[in-house]
């Protein structure tokens, strides 16, 4: 009996300590913080919801710290998948589902428009609603579509998308752009590289020179507007 007890004590003393693992809440918090940073410049009011990983997804154990990332081609718009890569502990990764919901103003047609027609202010009106219920090229300001030509006929009440406009050439993926943030009497200009092509008045993602990735609205020429008020 004494020998068995001594053996048990020895095993307890010298057995490797269990490695702490990220909890389900840790995963949710990490993904939420990541998406909050990535959606700062989206137009409108952003709300986020992250689906906690199920038991069958607990593959980050043992993992003390993980880094969130977006899979290639994934956008922070509507339903998204966010990856978590362990950076302290095990060499593993995990993918969780989340939803980015944006409420704000967008442009819809005030009356029927024929294909090839040049848009005027009276052709359009502002509507309030969920922007992420539409593709991410939804036009969010009347001024962004003024003077542009339609590619197709549009009906009254139809939300206006960049895909429906001939417009200007816009910004091309890989192009160097000027990122302008203004408001409250100040204006800040940064430079970066466009990560996707976008017509004027539509959403575009930009990688700044410091490596940060932001979203804004493609403007005239090489301008990207990330102002909080438009």
N, C-alpha and C positions, 0 to 999 in steps of 0.2 A: 504494500500500500504506500509506504514511504517512498519507494523507488518510483512508483507510478506518479505520485504527486510531484516529486522532484523533476521528473521528465516533463510533466505538463508545465511546470513553472519555467523550466528552461526553454521550452518551445515558445511560451508566451513572451519571454524576455527578448528572445533573439529573432522572432518572426518579423518580417518586414511590416512596417506600419502601412495601413491602407491609405491610398492617395485620395485626397479630396476630389470630388467631381463637381462639375457645374450642375446646378439644379435646373429644373424646368423654368423656374422664375428667373434664374440667371440668364438663360437663353432668351427669354422674352425681353428682359431688360436690355440685353446687348443688341438685339435686333431693333428694338424700338429706338434706342439712342442712335443707331446707325441710320435708320430711316428718317429720324428727325433732322439730322444733319444734311441728308441728301435732298430733303424736300423744303428747305428753308426758303428757296427763291421761287417756288411754284406760286402761280397767281391764285388768290383766294385763300380760304381757310382750310387748313389741312388737318385731318384726323387720321390716326393710325390704329390698326388692330392687328395683333400678332397671335397666331394660333399656337398654343403651347405644344411642344413635341410630345408624342405619345410614348408609352413604355417601350414599344418596339423600335423607337428612334433613339433611345439612349445609348448612342454609339460614341459619345464624347467622353465616356468614362474610361480610364481616369484622365480628366482634363481640368486644369485649374483655371485656364484663361483661353478664350477663343476670340478670333477676329472675324467680323462680319464682312461679307463681300456680295456683290451682285454677279450672278452667272452672266457669261457673255451674251449680249443682246437683250438682257432684261432691263426694263425701265421701271422707275419708281412712279408708276401710274396704274391705278386700279388694283387688280389682284396680281401679286408679285410673289416670287420665290427668292428667299435670301439664304445664302450659304454661310455657314460658320466653320471656320478652319481653326483647329486647335493650335495654339502657339506656345502653350506651356503644359506639358503632360504628354498625353498620347498623341500619336500621329494619325488623326482622324478628322473627318468632316461630317457636317450635318446640314440638311436643308429643311427649312421651315416655311410655311405659308403665311402671308401677311396681306393686308389690304390697305392701300393708300387711297383715302377719300378726300376729294377737293371740292369744296363748295365755293362758288363765286359767280361772276358775271361772264356771259358769253354772247356771241352774236348769232341771231337767227334772222331769217328773211322776213321782211314786213309784207312782202307781196310776191307773186310769182315772177320769176326772172327767166328770160330765154338764154340759150347758149350763146356765148360771144358778146354778151351785154356788159358794158362798163358800169360798175357799181357806184351809186351815189349814196349819200347819207340817208336819203328818204327810202332807199331800198332795204335798209337794215334797221334792226332794233335790238336793244339789250334785254337779255333774259337772265334771271337768277336761277341757279340750279346746281346739280352735281356735275362738275366738269369731267370727272373720271367715268361718267356713264357714256362718254364719247371717246373716239380716238384722240390721241394726244396732239393732233394738229388742229384741234378746235380753235377757231379765231376768238380772241377774248376782248378785242376792242374794235369799235367801228372804224377808227382811223387807220387801223392796220390793213383794212381791205378797200379803202376808198380809192377809186380810180382803177382798180384791178378788173380784169376781164374774166368772165366765167367760162369754164370749160364745158359746162353742161347746163341744162335747164334745172332750175331750182323752184320748189314750191313754197308758198307762204307758210311760215312757221318752221321751216327746215333749218336746223343748226348749220352754220357755215363753217366749212373745213378748208384748210389750206389746199387739200387735194382737189377742191372744186374750182380753184382759181388758177389762171395762167400767171398773173402777177409778174413779179420781177424774178430774176434768176435766184434770188435769195442767197443763203449761205450754204456752201458745200462742205461735206465732211472733210476734215483735215485742214480746212482754211484757218488762217490766223485771224482772230477777231478781237475787237475791243469790247470789253464788258463794262457797262456803265450802270452804276447804282446811284440814284439821286433821291432826295427827299429831305424835308425839313431845312431847306436852304443850303444843302451841301451836295456835292457831286464827286464820286470817286470812279476812276477809270483804271481797269486792269487789263492785261492781255492774256490770251489763251488760245486754245485750239478747239475747233468745233468737232464734236464726236459723232454728229449726224448731220445730214442735209436737212434744211428747213426753209420753207417759203416765208416771206415777210409776214409777221403777225402770228407765227406758230411757235410751238415750244421747241427749244433746242438745248442740248447738253453740251457743256464746255468744260474742258480740263484747263484750269488756270496754270500759270507758270510755276506756281508753288506746289502743283500736284493735286490740288483740291478739285473735285468735280461738282459743278453747280448746274442748275437749270434756269433758263430765262426765255425771253421772247425775241425771236429774230427780227431785227429792224432793217433799216435801209443800209445798203452797202455791207460793211463788216461790223455793224453795231449789234450788240446783244444787250437788251434791257433787262436788268434784274432789280429794278426799282420796286419797292414795296407798295407804292401807290401808282396806279396807271390811269 
